[in-house]
Amino acid sequence: MILYAIICRAKDAAVLVECSIESVSGNVSQAYIALVQYLKDNRNVVPSGKRRTFVQHTEAAARNSLGYDEDGDFDFWNFFEAVTGCSEDGLDYFFHVYCKGDVFYCCLSDDPDMKEQKVSFAFLDHVQTEFTKNYNSRKIDTAKAGAMVQSFSPELRSSIHHYNVNHVALSQDEKVRALTVQVDDLKSIMGNNLTLLIERVEDIDKLVDKSEQMKRDSLVFQKRTKQVHRKMSRKSTNVQVVLVVAVVFLIYILAASACGVNFSHCSSS
């Protein structure tokens, strides 16, 4: 089952849109932002056009809510389980990543069967197609963090639902079965990047806050622009009416000077 999906720009790891199913609790996005930040700095790991799955294996261990192990040492996977709520012993989670152009299309699933994992990549292929239909490369390249949440998250949520409901049938599809995926242990990739990545998460949150403020400012600007436009339109209309009246009055003055006020001279001739 697909639990969570996120779309990030590759050059700066900016989160453009994300979505999770209702049953997922915790903050899964922090773990994915950590992975995407690593991929940003190591583009050869998942180059454009490639698909890759990273497996996070859970193990029985003493843990607390801050992600420290029983010896008091900071451990990434303890932290991951603390922020995601995914702490069931022996349950693996699969981070699927598809890179296309300068964008990472990602989702998290709990499917141990490789055929069902390939459904996750069929989902990412579909998401990539719909995303590029809605936004051109310039829009994607210049968008602020969180810019597509309102406009694209309904499509993302609907796609997650469709691929979850139909994942058994889709796993038998020949196109899905033909997908090739490289699978790696996520812990061997990400084990040394936690401190920097936590700081990165804070930066993302700040960017999202700024983007929301910019959106509000933009709406205010648009409203004021419309008000000014209406005011200028009324002013232009008034000027046109005055000009028409002035022209008619001028014509009347000229005609009256030649024919008299009641145009009697012109009518008698």
C-alpha positions, 0 to 999 in steps of 0.5 A: 500500500502506498502510504505517502507521496511527495514531489521535490525539485532536485536542484534544491530539494524544495518540496513542491507538493506532498500527500499521505493517506489518512491512516498514516500518523507522525511526520513521514515527510521529515524522513523523505526530505532527509533522503531527497536532500542526500539525493540532491547532493549525490545526483548519480545515486538516482539520475534522471530516468532511473528508478530506485527503492531504498529499504528501511528495516526496523529492528527491536531495540530500546527507543525513546521519542527523541530517537536516541538508543539505549546507550544515549547515542543519536541514531537515525532510525530511532529518529525515523521511527519517532517522527513517523510512528512506524515502529512495528518490529520486523515491518519494512518500509520502502522509499521509492524514488523516480527521477525525471528531469529536475524533479524527484517523484517519491512515495513510501509503501509497506509492500514486501512483494516486488511486484506490488512495489512496481505498482508504486513506480507505475503510480510515480510514472502516472504522477509524473505525467500528470504533474508535467501536464499541469506545470511546464519546466519554467513553472517547476524551476521557479516555484516556491516550496509548497507552491503546488500543494493546493492545486495538485494535492487533490490529484495526488490523493486521488491517484494514491487511492486508485493505485491502492484499491487496484494494486493487486490487478495492477501488479499483474499488468505487463507494463508494470511487471516490465519495470526495472528497479534497483533496491538498496538498504537505506541505512547504508546510504543515509546513516551519516546525514542526520544533523544536517538534514534536521536543519534542512527540515527547519529551512523547508518549514520556513520556506513554506511559511514564506510561500504562504505569506507571499500567496496572501500578499499576492491575493491582496495585490490582485484585489487592489489591482482589480480595484485600481483597474475598475477605478481607472475604467470608470475614470476613462468612461467619464472622460469619454462621456465628457469628450462626447458632450463637448464635441456635441456642444461644439457642433451645436455652437458652430451650427448656431453661429451660422444658422441662429439659435433656433436654426431659422436662417438655415431653414428659411434658405 
